[in-house]
């Protein structure tokens, strides 16, 4: 069984605070499953890039990399840019399995969690950071 790592793939932004929720997800995964290697990579504006992150993991002998887009829905980046990046990585590293998961925001349990939050917000019971 090849060593497996997950890469949480986010868009990136010029404001470094933008990545805080993704960093919290990564930290939560580490806390809940410390044996699981999970890293965060970005499409643009922030580092590491997907290529850089993959190279770090390859140097540590990971041979199965699962890329999970931390996007709400499929758009141009997920339909075109990310598949192109994955194809390039596959061509450059044929000994590695690069697997592309669907956008996190399209997963049924995530959609339900967002709906639950909306309902608690309407009920005045939401724990929200911005006021």
Beta strands, then each sheet from edge to edge (+ up, - down):
strand 1: 4-10
strand 2: 37-42
strand 3: 64-69
strand 4: 97-100
sheet 1: 2+ 1+ 3+ 4+
end
